[in-house]
Amino acid sequence: MDVKLRQWRLEDAESLAGILNNKKILDNLRDGIPYPYTKKDAEDYISFALSAGRDSQYTWAVTYQGELVGSLGVFRKDNIHRRTAEMGYYIAEPYWGRGIATSAVRQACSYLFENTDLIRIFAEPFARNTASCRVLEKAGFTLEGVLRKNAVKNGEILDMKLYSLVRE
C-alpha cells in the first residue's frame, strides 16, 4: 500500500480545506475546527504545524499514491506524562475503508518509538466511531476502557474509548 507520512507544505492548503469541509469528518474530531473550513484556515494550520516545537508535537500529512488524503498528529503531554502522547487523525471520506489510516498510524508509532523517548501513545475516539476504533485495534493498540459521558459534541453527551500502544 502506497501510504506515506510527510511534512506539511503550504501548497497542501486547498486540498486540506476540501477534506475538512466534510461534516462527517468534523463530527468525529475535537471542537475548534471552523466550518466551513477555508483555504486560509488550512494555511494557518499548516504554518502553525511547521513552526511547532519538534519534540512537543509531531504532525504529518498523510498521502496515498502521492495525493494528500488526511492528517495525523501526535501531541506530547507534560509533567509526569512527558513521555506519553495523544494521537489524532482523519482521512478524506473517499478513502475510508482502504486501510490508509491503519497504515499511517502504524508508521507514526514506529517512527516515534524508534526516534523519541516516548513510552506510550494513546487515542480517545468517540465510542460510536467504530471505524476509528477498528483502525487502532488493527494497528496494535489495546482498549484500556470506556470513558463514560466524557465529551459533549454537537450538544450530545458521548462516551469515548481509551486505547494505547506502549513501547515494548
N, C-alpha and C positions, 0 to 999 in steps of 0.2 A: 504494500500500500504506500502510495506516494504522499505521506503526510509529513510535513516539516514544521518546526518551530523556528521563527526568525525574529529579528529585531523589527520593531515597527518602523515605518517610513512615512513621511508626511504625504507622499502620494497615495497612501492607503486610505486617506480620509473619505473619499467619495464612496468607496466600497464599504468601509466601516459604517458610514451613515446608512447605506442601503440595508445592511444586515440588521442594524439596531432599530430601524423603523418597522419593527415587527412586534406587535403586542404579545404574541405567543412567546417570544424570547423575553421581553421585558417583564412579563408576568412571573417569570421564574428567577429573576435577578433581584438584588437588593434595590431599595429605593435610591433616588438621587440621580438616575439617568433620565435626562429630559426626553419628553415625547411631544411632538415629533423630534427626532434626533437629526440635527443638521450637519452639513459638512463642516461648519465652524465648530460645532460641538466635538466632532471627530478630530479635527485639527488640534483643538485644545487638549483633548485626552492624549493624543499621540505625543504632543510636545511635553506634557506632564510625564508620561511614561518614559520618554527618552531622557528626561532630566532627573528622574528619581534616583535616589541612592542605590547603587547596585547591590548592596548587601541587605537592604531593607525590603525591597520588593523586586520580583522577577516577573516581567511581563513580556509576553510573546504574541506575535501574530501567528495564527495557525493557517497554514496553506495546504491545499490539496491539489496535486498536479499543477503546482505553481500559482494557483489562484487563491487569494485571501478568502477564507471561509469562516474565520472565527477568531477568538481571543482566549488566552489562558493567562491567569495571573496567580502568583503565589506571594503572600504577604507575611513577612516575619512578624512575630509577636515580640513583646519586650519583657523586661524584668525577669522573673523566674521562668518565663515561657520563651526566652530569647532564642532557643534552639528548636522552636515549634513554629510552623507557618500554616496559614489558611489558604486553601486553593479555591479558585472560582474559574469558570469557563463558560463559553457558549459557542455554538456552531450555527451558521445560517441554515434556515429551515430546509432549503432544497437538498442539504447534505446530511440531514438527520438519518439515523439508522444504518449508516455505512461503516461504522467503526472508527470514524475520524476522531471523535472526542476521546475514545479509549486510547487510541494510539498517541494522541497529543499528551494525555495525562501520564501515560507510561514514560514517554520521552522526558517530560518535565521532571518527574520524580527521579528517574535515573540520573539525569543531569545534576539535580540538586543534591542527591545523596553522594554523588561522586565528587562534586566540586564545592560543597559548602559544609559547614558543621551542623546543619540541620539533622535532627534525630527523629522528627515527627512532622508529618504533613496531614492536615485534616480538611474535611469539607463538610458543609452543613446544607445539603439540598432540602427543599421543601419535601415533606414526606409524600405528597401527591405527585411529585416529579419522578415518576418511576423510571423514565429513560435516563435521567441523570444518576439516579441510584444504581442503575444497571451498569452505567459507564464505570462508576467507582468500583463496583464489585468485580467487573471484568478486568480492571486494572490492578486488582490485588488488594484493594482497601478492605478493611474489616468494619462491619457495622458494630459500633460500640453502644448504640442505644437510640431511643427516640426522645427528643426534647419536646415535651408536650406543651402545647399552646405557647410556643417560643417566639412567634413572629406575628405581626399584623401586616398583611399585604392586600392592597386594594380593599381595605375595610374588613377583610376576613381574617379571623384568628386561625393560625396554622401551626401544625406540628412540623418539626424538622427532624431529619435523621443525622446522626453524627457518625461519620466514617473517618478512619485514619489508616495511614500507612506509616510504619516505623522502620527506621534503618535497622537492618539485621546485622 
